């Protein structure tokens, strides 16, 4: 209570101090705002009056520089219409209410920017004229005068006019009305009871906002010393206003170079208005704070009186919550005291073992509980021996044990408690063990086929290799399902997955009990055949596998057939360590694929040499790309009707630094497998187009496009770029594609073909009739040319079958307005038969093999000269 009273007193003291401090800050802020406003206004009027006096200064300079011989001649010269027009022109940029006037040495008005002719007016009796005439006035004289012509007050700024000899010629003046100044002051008004005044340094009020008409012209300097100091220095003061008699905060700022002072003022009440609001808020907050402190004190007293009751209620609630938590645990819980008597038992323990709550309750002994478990069949063994052993162990340290009951596994954990006794938890971990077993199974078995996966396969292979070191042999078979990707792509992954499941079942049926079948991933399987340790038994197993796999399948409503490529390695002869054996079996499988698929191959040392050679060739191929090791040869294409060269086919050649010319059939498949064909094909197209651009305009160029290149969506952009950079017309370029580009994604391929056709490029179908030829391709896309493969041309003069095939192709092409080109023509009878069958063009060794660019240009020149002769 004493602290509360002290706190209330402290709130009152702090509030009083803050109120006084805020009052001082409010007055200082108002003074600072007034001073800033006075300073800004003085700077504003310094610039404005400087511009205002510029015209006067020009007249003064003109008088000083003109050789006026006398004041009379000056008066005569300046009292002209031309001078009036000049003055009007000079004052057009100023305010309309300002006037420029020139008076002679007698004070008589001789010219003005306002009217012409000028009115009769004399300022000889004005103090400022007398001061200027006597030469005792400053450069610019400012005075507030009554306007004798228009009435009202005028602020006059005048300067002395002298000639080059210093003789007084007259006065030039410019005047403003106080209302002009007050109009601007109204735009920067501070609001409220604030006021802004413009005074002469002698104290005369020249302008004020708010306007005080009866005070204009009055001298307010007289009176208090502080009031006089306003016009002597830039100060802040608190004065009684001579205008309205109210207490005001005042700030003054004098203009440099002119006897003018800007005075800003506001009433003390206005300055303290915000402070009063803050004071009310502070006092209110202090009162509320004191009241809150008092209320809190009362509440504390009341709370203390209720503390005992609340504590008792909380203990009851905590006990209820503890019972709820214990009875909803997933584990059975038992708490025993130092005499091994039950203190706490939850419902889960009773349910776990099917016990009676009438027996298992607080106060019963540990032995009674175990005996009751034995009676219901959840415990087997000697009750006394078990209880003695558990009590001796648990009284010393924590114990954990697993207990099996029927088909369940129970984990029991016991922990001693301070003062004697222990806590025991019983957890059913049956599902956890099953989950662990499932995880272990998934870590070693393929979830799709239930076959062992690559991890378990390597473990088993390691064991078999260890056995083979003691004199045994076994076979490792690598199996790859042929054309599985096309099944996945065309029929979907569910069908492909179902096919893999059935293949796995058939592979299991092909092996003996001691053999091991695994799925390595994708469509690859492996078999470790312990009973096929020689080539004869391995051959029998491979043939059996082929028969099983080749049998028809029913996969989700689809009737399928497939085959496999099998590679066989015999351990330990084909590899004494796991990685070498796997590598050799893999090489044998790829050997089977290279041999046409649908077969099997045993590993041979030459396969490793071939693989190394292929890797070396791939390395050299990459080096050739970077070092420019390729060259292009050109084979002429002859028109069978005119025997004229109409074009050529660009054929890529690789001149190896040590192996010489390497056949494209050897390095192109490697380039396609590694993706290097995109770089090689781009270079070939660019180089061939650049060369063809130098030939005659009627010679066409044919360039082969790989199916790998064709899968690039930017192929058409690449071709357009090459044509643009080399200057070769699109109509002279012919791109040769095979049916392989249309097999997997013919819609995308047709889109690319149409893009190329839009460029104006001709499209030729190469090797027609040797692959998966389909007449639908010719129907869906109008090729410009069909090329007849050399396999039909070779035997056209020996068999009627080849002749009939060529004739059919020629007729199909003619009906579709396509040309035909026969490849590999080597004899004159072949040429004559092709010509008789209606074939359009030919190329082959009969006319010329593929030659370098230099020789092809010479061949063109020679052929052209021969035909001309």
C-alpha positions in Angstrom: 0.0 0.0 0.0 2.9 2.3 0.8 4.5 1.7 -2.5 1.2 2.4 -4.3 0.9 5.8 -2.5 4.5 6.6 -3.4 3.8 5.7 -7.0 0.7 8.0 -7.2 2.8 10.9 -5.8 5.6 10.2 -8.3 3.0 10.3 -11.1 1.8 13.7 -10.0 5.4 15.1 -9.8 6.4 13.8 -13.1 3.2 15.1 -14.8 3.9 18.6 -13.4 7.5 18.6 -14.6 6.4 17.4 -18.1 3.7 20.1 -18.3 6.3 22.8 -17.6 8.8 21.3 -20.0 6.2 21.0 -22.8 5.2 24.7 -22.3 8.7 25.9 -22.8 9.2 23.7 -25.8 5.9 25.0 -27.3 7.1 28.6 -27.0 10.5 27.8 -28.4 8.9 25.9 -31.4 6.7 28.9 -32.1 9.6 31.3 -31.9 11.6 29.1 -34.2 8.7 28.9 -36.7 8.3 32.7 -36.6 12.1 33.3 -37.1 12.2 30.8 -40.0 9.2 32.5 -41.6 10.7 36.0 -41.2 14.0 34.9 -42.6 12.4 33.2 -45.6 10.2 36.2 -46.3 13.2 38.6 -46.1 15.2 36.4 -48.6 12.1 36.3 -50.8 11.8 40.1 -50.8 15.5 40.6 -51.2 15.3 38.7 -54.5 12.0 40.3 -55.6 13.1 43.9 -54.8 16.5 43.2 -56.5 14.6 42.3 -59.7 12.2 45.2 -59.0 15.1 47.7 -58.9 16.9 46.3 -61.9 15.1 48.7 -64.2 15.9 51.7 -62.0 19.6 50.7 -62.0 19.5 50.6 -65.8 18.2 54.2 -65.9 20.8 55.3 -63.4 23.5 53.6 -65.6 22.1 55.2 -68.7 22.2 58.7 -67.1 25.8 58.1 -65.9 27.0 57.0 -69.3 25.1 59.6 -71.4 26.9 62.9 -71.9 24.1 65.2 -70.7 25.7 68.6 -70.5 23.2 70.0 -68.0 20.2 69.0 -65.9 17.9 70.9 -68.4 19.2 68.9 -71.4 18.6 65.7 -69.4 15.1 66.8 -68.7 14.4 67.6 -72.3 16.0 64.4 -73.5 14.0 62.2 -71.1 10.6 63.9 -71.6 9.9 62.2 -74.9 7.4 59.6 -76.1 10.3 57.3 -77.0 11.5 57.3 -73.4 8.0 56.6 -72.3 7.8 53.5 -74.6 11.2 52.4 -73.3 10.0 52.7 -69.7 6.8 50.8 -70.4 8.8 48.0 -72.1 11.1 47.7 -69.1 8.2 47.5 -66.6 6.1 44.9 -68.5 7.7 42.0 -66.8 7.0 43.5 -63.3 3.6 43.7 -61.5 0.9 45.8 -63.1 0.6 48.0 -60.0 4.2 49.1 -60.0 5.1 52.3 -61.8 8.5 53.7 -63.0 8.9 57.5 -62.9 11.7 60.0 -63.7 11.8 63.4 -62.0 14.2 66.2 -63.1 16.5 68.2 -60.8 13.7 70.3 -59.6 11.5 67.4 -58.6 9.0 67.7 -61.5 7.7 64.5 -63.2 9.1 64.4 -66.7 8.3 60.8 -67.7 6.5 57.7 -66.5 5.7 54.1 -67.5 2.1 54.6 -66.5 0.7 57.4 -68.7 1.6 59.6 -71.6 1.5 62.5 -71.5 2.5 62.6 -67.9 0.5 64.4 -65.2 1.8 67.5 -63.5 3.5 66.3 -60.4 6.3 67.6 -58.2 8.1 65.8 -55.3 10.3 68.7 -54.5 8.8 68.8 -51.0 9.4 65.1 -50.3 12.0 64.2 -47.7 13.5 61.5 -49.8 13.9 63.8 -52.8 15.7 66.4 -50.7 17.9 63.6 -49.2 18.7 62.3 -52.7 19.4 65.8 -54.1 21.7 66.6 -51.3 23.6 63.3 -51.8 23.1 62.3 -48.1 20.7 59.4 -48.8 21.7 55.8 -49.4 21.9 54.3 -52.9 18.2 53.2 -52.7 15.8 55.3 -50.6 12.5 53.7 -49.4 9.6 55.7 -48.2 5.9 55.3 -47.5 3.9 58.2 -49.0 0.4 59.2 -49.8 -0.4 59.0 -53.5 -1.5 62.5 -54.4 -2.9 61.5 -57.7 -4.8 58.2 -57.0 -5.0 58.4 -53.3 -4.0 55.8 -50.8 -0.5 54.7 -49.7 2.4 54.0 -51.9 5.8 52.4 -51.1 8.4 54.4 -53.1 11.9 53.2 -53.9 14.0 55.9 -55.4 17.6 56.3 -56.7 19.7 59.4 -57.5 20.5 60.3 -61.2 23.9 62.0 -61.9 25.9 62.5 -65.1 29.4 61.5 -65.7 30.6 64.7 -63.9 28.6 63.8 -60.8 26.1 66.6 -61.4 22.6 65.9 -60.0 20.2 65.3 -62.9 17.1 64.1 -61.0 15.5 61.0 -59.5 14.2 57.7 -60.8 11.6 56.0 -58.6 9.4 52.9 -58.6 6.4 52.5 -56.4 4.3 49.6 -55.1 1.0 49.6 -53.2 0.9 47.9 -49.8 -1.9 45.7 -51.1 0.5 44.1 -53.5 2.8 43.0 -50.7 -0.2 42.0 -48.5 -1.5 39.7 -51.3 1.7 37.6 -51.1 1.7 37.7 -47.3 -1.8 36.2 -47.3 -0.4 33.2 -49.3 2.1 32.4 -46.6 0.0 33.3 -43.6 0.7 31.3 -40.4 -3.0 31.1 -39.6 -4.9 31.7 -36.4 -4.0 34.9 -34.6 -0.6 35.2 -36.4 0.4 38.3 -38.3 3.2 39.3 -40.8 4.2 43.0 -41.1 6.6 44.9 -43.4 8.2 47.9 -41.7 10.6 50.6 -42.6 13.7 50.4 -40.5 12.5 53.7 -38.8 9.5 51.7 -37.5 6.9 52.9 -40.0 4.4 50.1 -40.9 4.2 49.8 -44.6 2.1 46.6 -45.1 0.5 44.0 -42.8 -1.5 40.8 -43.0 -4.1 40.7 -41.7 -4.7 44.2 -43.1 -4.9 47.1 -40.6 -5.8 50.1 -42.8 -5.8 52.5 -39.9 -2.3 51.5 -38.8 -0.5 51.8 -42.1 2.0 54.7 -41.9 2.2 54.6 -38.1 5.6 54.4 -36.5 5.5 51.5 -34.0 9.2 51.9 -32.9 8.4 54.2 -30.0 7.8 52.6 -26.7 9.5 49.7 -25.1 13.2 49.2 -25.7 12.6 45.6 -26.9 10.2 47.0 -29.6 13.0 49.4 -30.9 15.4 46.5 -31.0 13.2 44.7 -33.6 14.3 47.2 -36.2 18.0 47.2 -35.2 18.8 43.4 -35.2 17.2 40.1 -36.1 15.7 39.0 -32.7 13.0 37.0 -31.1 11.0 38.7 -28.3 7.7 38.5 -26.4 6.0 41.9 -26.6 2.6 43.6 -26.3 1.4 44.4 -29.8 1.0 48.2 -30.6 -1.6 47.1 -33.2 -4.1 45.2 -31.2 -2.6 45.4 -27.6 -2.3 41.5 -27.2 0.7 39.6 -25.9 2.6 38.2 -28.8 5.7 36.3 -29.7 7.6 38.4 -32.3 10.5 37.7 -34.7 12.2 40.2 -37.0 14.6 39.9 -39.9 16.0 42.9 -41.9 16.6 42.9 -45.7 20.2 43.3 -46.8 20.8 46.5 -48.7 17.3 48.0 -48.1 15.8 49.7 -45.0 13.0 47.2 -44.7 12.3 44.8 -41.8 10.0 41.7 -41.9 8.2 41.1 -38.6 6.3 37.9 -37.9 4.1 37.6 -34.8 1.6 35.3 -33.1 -0.3 35.5 -29.9 0.9 33.7 -26.8 -2.4 32.0 -26.6 -2.0 30.7 -30.2 1.5 29.5 -29.5 0.3 27.5 -26.4 -2.9 26.1 -27.9 -1.3 22.7 -28.7 0.4 22.7 -25.3 -2.9 23.1 -23.6 -4.3 20.1 -25.4 -1.2 18.1 -24.4 -1.5 19.3 -20.8 -5.1 18.1 -20.7 -4.1 14.7 -22.1 -1.2 14.4 -19.6 -3.3 15.3 -16.6 -6.0 12.9 -17.8 -3.4 10.1 -18.3 -1.9 10.8 -14.9 -5.3 10.7 -13.2 -6.1 7.4 -15.0 -2.7 6.0 -14.0 -3.3 6.9 -10.4 -6.7 5.4 -10.5 -5.3 2.2 -12.1 -2.7 1.9 -9.4 -5.4 2.3 -6.7 -7.6 -0.3 -8.4 -4.6 -2.7 -8.7 -3.9 -2.4 -5.0 -7.5 -3.3 -4.2 -7.4 -6.2 -6.6 -4.1 -7.5 -5.0 -5.7 -7.5 -1.6 -8.7 -9.3 -3.0 -6.5 -11.8 -4.9 -4.5 -12.7 -1.8 -7.7 -13.5 0.0 -8.7 -15.9 -2.8 -5.3 -17.5 -3.3 -5.8 -20.5 -1.1 -9.1 -21.4 -2.7 -7.7 -21.0 -6.2 -4.7 -23.2 -5.3 -7.0 -26.0 -4.1 -9.1 -25.8 -7.3 -5.9 -25.9 -9.5 -4.6 -29.0 -7.7 -7.9 -30.7 -8.3 -7.8 -29.8 -12.0 -4.2 -30.9 -12.3 -5.0 -34.2 -10.7 -7.8 -34.7 -13.1 -5.7 -33.8 -16.1 -2.9 -36.2 -14.9 -5.4 -39.0 -14.7 -6.7 -38.2 -18.1 -3.2 -38.1 -19.6 -2.1 -41.3 -17.9 -5.3 -43.2 -19.0 -4.9 -42.0 -22.6 -1.3 -43.0 -23.1 -0.4 -45.4 -25.8 1.8 -47.3 -23.3 0.8 -49.1 -20.2 2.0 -47.4 -17.1 2.8 -48.8 -13.6 4.2 -46.9 -10.5 5.4 -49.0 -7.6 6.6 -47.8 -4.1 9.6 -49.1 -2.2 7.6 -52.1 -1.0 6.8 -53.1 -4.6 3.1 -52.1 -4.1 1.1 -50.5 -6.9 0.6 -46.7 -6.6 -0.6 -45.9 -10.1 -1.9 -48.0 -13.0 -3.4 -46.7 -16.1 -6.3 -48.2 -18.2 -4.0 -49.0 -21.1 -2.0 -51.5 -19.1 -5.2 -53.3 -18.0 -6.5 -53.4 -21.6 -3.1 -54.5 -23.0 -3.1 -57.8 -21.0 -6.8 -58.2 -20.5 -6.6 -57.9 -16.7 -9.3 -57.2 -14.1 -9.4 -53.7 -12.6 -10.7 -55.3 -9.4 -7.4 -57.1 -8.9 -4.9 -54.6 -10.4 -5.6 -51.5 -8.3 -3.5 -49.3 -5.9 -2.2 -51.3 -3.0 -1.8 -54.7 -4.7 1.7 -56.2 -4.9 3.9 -56.6 -7.9 3.7 -60.4 -7.5 -0.1 -60.4 -7.4 -0.1 -58.5 -10.8 2.3 -61.0 -12.5 0.3 -63.9 -11.0 -2.9 -62.4 -12.4 -1.2 -62.1 -15.8 -0.2 -65.8 -15.6 -3.8 -66.7 -14.9 -5.2 -64.9 -17.9 -2.4 -66.3 -20.2 -0.4 -63.1 -20.9 2.6 -64.4 -18.9 4.5 -67.6 -19.0 7.2 -68.7 -16.7 8.0 -68.8 -13.0 6.3 -65.9 -11.2 8.5 -65.8 -8.1 11.8 -66.0 -10.0 10.6 -63.3 -12.5 9.5 -60.9 -9.7 12.7 -61.4 -7.7 14.9 -60.8 -10.7 13.0 -57.6 -11.8 12.9 -56.1 -8.3 16.6 -56.6 -7.8 17.5 -55.1 -11.2 15.1 -52.2 -11.3 16.0 -50.9 -7.8 19.5 -50.3 -9.1 19.3 -49.0 -12.7 17.0 -48.6 -15.7 16.1 -51.8 -17.5 14.7 -52.4 -20.9 13.4 -55.7 -22.3 11.3 -57.2 -25.1 8.6 -59.6 -24.3 6.7 -61.7 -26.8 3.1 -62.6 -26.2 1.3 -64.6 -28.9 1.7 -62.6 -32.1 2.7 -59.4 -30.3 5.9 -57.8 -29.2 6.0 -55.8 -26.0 8.8 -53.5 -24.9 9.1 -53.0 -21.1 11.1 -50.2 -19.7 11.6 -49.7 -15.9 13.2 -46.7 -14.2 13.9 -46.4 -10.5 12.5 -43.3 -8.7 14.0 -41.4 -5.7 13.1 -42.8 -2.3 12.5 -46.3 -3.6 10.2 -47.9 -6.1 10.1 -47.7 -9.9 8.1 -46.6 -12.9 7.4 -49.3 -15.6 6.0 -48.7 -19.1 4.8 -51.4 -21.4 4.6 -50.5 -25.2 3.2 -52.7 -28.0 5.9 -52.4 -30.7 4.4 -55.0 -33.0 3.6 -52.4 -35.8 6.9 -50.7 -35.4 8.8 -53.9 -36.0 6.6 -54.7 -39.0 7.3 -51.2 -40.4 11.0 -51.6 -39.9 10.8 -54.9 -41.7 8.8 -53.3 -44.5 11.4 -50.5 -44.8 14.2 -53.0 -44.9 12.3 -54.9 -47.6 11.8 -51.7 -49.7 15.5 -50.8 -49.3 16.5 -54.1 -51.0 13.5 -54.9 -53.3 11.9 -53.3 -56.3 8.4 -52.0 -55.4 7.0 -52.7 -58.9 8.2 -56.2 -59.6 9.1 -57.4 -56.0 12.4 -58.5 -57.4 15.7 -57.7 -55.5 17.0 -54.3 -56.5 20.5 -53.2 -57.5 21.6 -52.9 -53.9 20.7 -56.4 -52.9 21.9 -57.6 -56.3 25.4 -56.3 -55.6 25.4 -58.0 -52.2 24.5 -61.4 -53.7 27.0 -61.0 -56.5 29.7 -60.3 -53.9 28.8 -63.5 -52.1 28.9 -65.5 -55.4 32.3 -64.1 -56.3 33.6 -65.1 -52.8 32.3 -68.6 -53.4 33.9 -68.7 -56.9 37.3 -68.0 -55.3 37.0 -71.5 -53.8 36.7 -73.1 -57.2 33.1 -72.5 -58.3 31.8 -70.8 -61.4 28.5 -69.0 -62.2 27.0 -66.9 -65.0 25.9 -63.3 -64.8 23.2 -62.4 -67.4 22.3 -58.8 -68.2 18.9 -58.6 -69.9 17.5 -55.5 -71.7 13.9 -55.5 -73.0 14.0 -54.5 -76.7 11.8 -51.5 -77.8 10.4 -51.0 -74.3 10.7 -47.2 -74.6 8.4 -47.2 -77.7 5.8 -49.2 -75.7 6.0 -46.7 -72.8 5.7 -43.7 -75.2 2.9 -45.1 -77.3 0.7 -47.0 -74.8 1.6 -45.2 -71.6 3.5 -46.1 -68.4 0.8 -48.2 -66.8 1.0 -50.6 -69.7 4.8 -50.6 -69.6 4.7 -51.3 -65.8 2.4 -54.2 -66.3 4.7 -55.6 -69.0 7.7 -55.4 -66.6 5.7 -57.2 -63.9 4.9 -60.1 -66.3 8.5 -60.2 -67.5 9.7 -60.5 -63.9 7.3 -63.4 -63.3 8.6 -65.2 -66.4 12.2 -64.6 -65.5 11.6 -66.2 -62.1 10.1 -69.2 -63.8 13.3 -69.7 -65.9 15.8 -70.0 -63.1 16.6 -72.7 -60.6 16.0 -72.5 -56.8 19.6 -71.3 -56.1 19.6 -68.6 -58.8 19.0 -64.9 -58.2 16.9 -62.6 -60.4 17.0 -58.8 -59.9 15.7 -55.7 -61.5 18.4 -53.1 -62.0 16.2 -50.2 -63.1 14.1 -49.3 -66.1 13.8 -52.2 -68.5 17.1 -53.9 -67.3 17.2 -57.2 -65.4 20.0 -59.4 -64.2 20.3 -63.1 -63.3 23.0 -64.7 -61.2 22.8 -68.3 -62.4 24.8 -70.5 -60.0 24.0 -73.6 -62.0 25.0 -72.2 -65.4 28.8 -71.8 -64.9 29.8 -72.8 -68.4 28.8 -71.6 -71.9 26.6 -74.6 -72.7 24.4 -74.3 -69.7 24.4 -70.5 -70.0 23.3 -70.8 -73.6 20.4 -73.1 -72.6 19.3 -70.6 -70.0 19.5 -67.7 -72.4 17.4 -69.6 -75.0 14.9 -70.5 -72.3 14.7 -66.8 -71.3 14.2 -65.8 -74.9 11.3 -68.3 -75.3 9.7 -67.0 -72.2 9.9 -63.3 -73.0 8.8 -63.8 -76.6 5.5 -65.4 -75.7 2.6 -62.9 -76.2 1.4 -60.7 -73.3 -2.0 -59.3 -72.3 -1.3 -55.9 -70.6 -4.3 -53.9 -69.5 -6.3 -54.9 -72.6 -3.4 -54.6 -75.1 -2.0 -57.6 -76.9 1.8 -57.2 -76.9 5.0 -59.0 -77.9 8.5 -58.1 -77.1 12.0 -59.5 -77.1 15.3 -59.0 -75.2 19.0 -58.5 -75.7 21.1 -60.6 -73.3 24.7 -60.2 -72.3 26.5 -63.1 -70.5 29.7 -63.1 -68.4 31.1 -66.2 -66.8 32.7 -65.7 -63.4 35.5 -65.7 -62.4 36.9 -66.0 -65.9 35.2 -62.8 -67.2 35.8 -60.8 -64.0 37.1 -61.6 -60.5 35.8 -58.4 -58.9 32.2 -57.2 -58.9 32.6 -54.0 -61.0 34.7 -55.8 -63.7 32.1 -58.6 -64.0 29.2 -56.2 -64.2 31.0 -54.1 -66.8 31.7 -57.1 -69.0 28.2 -58.4 -68.8 27.0 -54.9 -69.8 29.4 -54.9 -72.7 28.1 -58.3 -73.8 24.5 -57.0 -73.7 25.5 -53.9 -75.8 27.2 -56.4 -78.2 23.8 -58.2 -78.5 22.1 -54.9 -79.2 24.7 -54.0 -81.8 24.2 -57.4 -83.4 20.6 -56.6 -84.2 18.9 -57.1 -80.8 16.7 -60.2 -80.1 19.8 -62.3 -79.4 22.4 -63.0 -76.8 26.2 -62.6 -76.7 28.9 -63.9 -74.4 31.5 -61.5 -73.2 34.7 -61.5 -75.4 37.8 -59.6 -74.7 37.4 -57.8 -78.0 34.2 -56.2 -76.7 36.3 -54.3 -74.1 38.7 -53.3 -76.8 35.8 -52.1 -79.0 34.3 -50.1 -76.1 37.7 -48.5 -75.4 38.1 -47.8 -79.1 34.6 -46.2 -79.1 35.5 -44.0 -76.1 38.8 -43.0 -77.8 36.9 -42.2 -81.0 34.4 -40.1 -79.0 37.3 -38.1 -77.4 38.9 -37.6 -80.8 35.6 -36.5 -82.2 35.3 -33.8 -79.6 38.8 -32.7 -80.4 38.0 -32.6 -84.1 35.0 -30.3 -83.4 37.2 -27.8 -81.6 40.1 -28.0 -84.0 38.2 -28.1 -87.3 39.1 -31.6 -88.3 36.1 -32.1 -90.6 35.8 -31.5 -94.4 32.9 -31.7 -96.8 32.9 -33.6 -100.1 30.3 -33.1 -102.8 28.8 -35.8 -105.0 27.1 -34.6 -108.2 23.4 -35.3 -108.9 22.7 -35.9 -112.7 19.5 -35.3 -114.5 18.7 -38.6 -116.3 16.9 -36.8 -119.1 19.6 -34.3 -120.0 22.7 -35.8 -118.4 23.3 -32.3 -116.9 24.6 -31.7 -113.3 21.6 -30.2 -111.5 23.0 -30.3 -107.9 25.0 -32.2 -105.4 24.8 -33.9 -102.0 27.1 -32.6 -99.2 28.8 -35.5 -97.5 30.8 -35.1 -94.2 34.3 -36.5 -94.0 36.6 -36.8 -91.0 40.3 -36.9 -91.7 41.7 -38.4 -88.5 45.4 -37.4 -87.8 46.5 -41.1 -87.4 43.7 -43.2 -88.9 43.1 -41.2 -92.0 39.6 -40.8 -93.4 37.0 -42.4 -91.1 33.7 -43.5 -92.5 30.6 -41.5 -91.4 28.9 -44.9 -90.7 31.5 -45.2 -87.8 31.5 -41.8 -86.2 28.0 -40.5 -87.0 26.2 -43.0 -84.6 28.7 -41.9 -81.8 27.9 -38.3 -82.5 24.2 -39.0 -82.4 24.5 -40.9 -79.1 26.5 -38.2 -77.4 24.6 -35.2 -78.8 27.7 -33.9 -80.7 25.7 -34.3 -83.9 24.0 -30.9 -83.2 27.4 -29.1 -83.3 28.7 -31.1 -86.3 25.4 -30.7 -88.2 25.3 -27.0 -87.6 28.9 -26.6 -88.9 28.2 -28.8 -91.9 25.1 -26.8 -92.9 27.0 -23.5 -92.5 30.1 -24.6 -94.5 28.1 -26.2 -97.3 25.8 -23.2 -97.7 28.8 -20.8 -97.8 30.4 -23.0 -100.5 27.2 -23.4 -102.6 26.6 -19.6 -102.6 29.7 -19.4 -104.9 28.2 -21.8 -107.6 26.0 -21.1 -110.5 22.4 -20.2 -109.5 20.9 -23.4 -111.0 23.0 -25.9 -108.9 21.2 -27.2 -105.8 22.7 -28.3 -102.5 21.4 -31.3 -100.5 22.4 -31.6 -96.8 21.5 -34.6 -94.5 19.7 -33.8 -91.3 20.0 -36.3 -88.4 16.9 -37.3 -86.4 18.7 -36.0 -83.3 19.0 -32.6 -85.0 15.4 -32.8 -86.0 14.3 -33.0 -82.4 15.5 -29.5 -81.9 12.6 -27.1 -81.9 14.9 -24.3 -83.2 16.0 -26.2 -86.4 14.0 -23.9 -88.7 15.5 -20.8 -87.0 19.0 -22.3 -87.5 18.4 -23.0 -91.2 17.0 -19.4 -91.7 20.1 -18.0 -89.9 22.5 -20.0 -92.1 20.7 -18.9 -95.3 20.8 -15.3 -94.2 24.4 -15.3 -93.2 25.7 -17.1 -96.4 23.4 -15.5 -98.9 22.3 -18.8 -100.4 18.7 -18.7 -101.8 16.3 -21.0 -99.9 15.1 -22.6 -103.2 18.7 -24.0 -103.8 18.8 -25.8 -100.4 17.5 -29.3 -100.1 17.3 -31.0 -96.6 17.4 -34.8 -96.6 15.5 -36.5 -93.8 14.9 -40.2 -93.0 11.7 -41.9 -91.9 13.2 -42.1 -88.4 12.3 -38.5 -87.7 8.6 -39.3 -88.2 8.2 -42.5 -86.2 8.0 -41.4 -82.6 6.5 -37.9 -82.7 5.2 -37.3 -86.2 3.1 -34.4 -85.3 6.1 -32.4 -84.0 8.1 -33.6 -87.0 5.4 -32.4 -89.4 5.4 -29.0 -87.7 9.1 -28.6 -88.2 8.9 -29.8 -91.8 6.1 -27.2 -92.5 8.3 -24.5 -90.9 11.2 -25.4 -93.2 8.8 -25.5 -96.2 7.6 -22.0 -95.3 11.2 -20.8 -95.6 11.3 -22.0 -99.2 13.6 -25.0 -98.5 13.1 -28.3 -100.4 12.5 -31.5 -98.4 13.8 -34.9 -99.5 12.8 -38.3 -98.0 16.0 -40.3 -97.9 16.4 -44.2 -97.8 12.7 -44.7 -98.7 11.7 -48.3 -98.5 14.5 -49.6 -96.3 13.0 -48.8 -92.8 9.5 -48.5 -91.5 8.2 -47.0 -94.7 4.6 -45.9 -94.6 2.7 -44.3 -97.5 0.9 -42.2 -94.9 4.0 -40.1 -94.6 3.8 -39.2 -98.2 0.1 -38.4 -97.8 0.5 -36.2 -94.6 3.5 -34.2 -95.9 4.2 -33.4 -99.6 7.9 -34.1 -99.9 9.7 -32.6 -102.9 11.9 -35.6 -103.6 12.2 -39.3 -102.8 15.6 -40.9 -102.8 15.8 -44.6 -103.8 18.3 -46.5 -101.7 21.3 -48.2 -103.3 20.1 -51.6 -102.1 17.5 -51.6 -104.8 19.7 -50.0 -107.4 22.5 -52.6 -107.0 20.2 -55.4 -108.2 18.0 -53.5 -110.6 19.7 -55.1 -113.7 19.6 -58.6 -112.2 16.2 -59.1 -110.5 12.7 -58.1 -111.4 11.8 -57.5 -107.8 14.1 -54.5 -107.4 12.9 -53.2 -110.8 9.2 -53.5 -109.7 9.9 -51.7 -106.4 11.7 -48.9 -108.1 8.9 -48.6 -110.7 6.3 -48.4 -107.9 8.3 -45.7 -106.0 8.7 -43.7 -109.3 5.0 -43.9 -110.0 4.0 -42.9 -106.5 6.4 -39.9 -106.7 5.1 -38.9 -110.1 1.5 -39.0 -108.9 2.5 -36.7 -106.0 4.6 -34.3 -108.3 7.8 -35.4 -106.6 11.2 -36.0 -108.2 13.1 -39.3 -107.6 16.9 -39.7 -107.2 18.5 -43.1 -107.4 21.6 -43.5 -105.2 24.7 -45.7 -105.9 24.4 -45.9 -109.7 27.7 -47.6 -110.8 27.0 -49.1 -114.3 25.5 -48.0 -117.5 22.9 -50.8 -117.6 21.7 -49.5 -114.2 21.4 -46.0 -115.6 19.6 -47.1 -118.7 17.0 -49.1 -116.7 16.4 -46.3 -114.2 15.9 -43.9 -117.2 13.5 -46.3 -118.8 11.6 -46.6 -115.5 11.1 -42.9 -115.4 13.5 -42.0 -112.5 14.3 -38.3 -112.5 17.9 -38.1 -111.2 20.9 -40.3 -110.2 24.1 -40.0 -108.3 26.9 -42.5 -108.0 30.3 -43.6 -109.1 29.2 -44.0 -112.7 29.5 -40.2 -113.0 31.7 -39.2 -110.0 32.3 -40.1 -106.4 32.1 -37.5 -103.7 35.0 -35.0 -104.2 36.3 -32.0 -102.2 34.9 -28.5 -103.0 37.8 -27.5 -105.2 37.5 -30.6 -107.4 33.7 -30.2 -107.6 34.0 -26.6 -108.8 36.4 -27.9 -111.5 34.0 -30.7 -112.4 31.2 -28.1 -112.8 33.4 -26.0 -115.1 34.5 -29.1 -117.2 30.9 -30.4 -117.5 29.6 -26.9 -118.5 32.4 -26.5 -121.2 31.8 -30.0 -122.6 28.0 -29.4 -123.0 28.7 -26.1 -124.6 31.0 -27.7 -127.1 
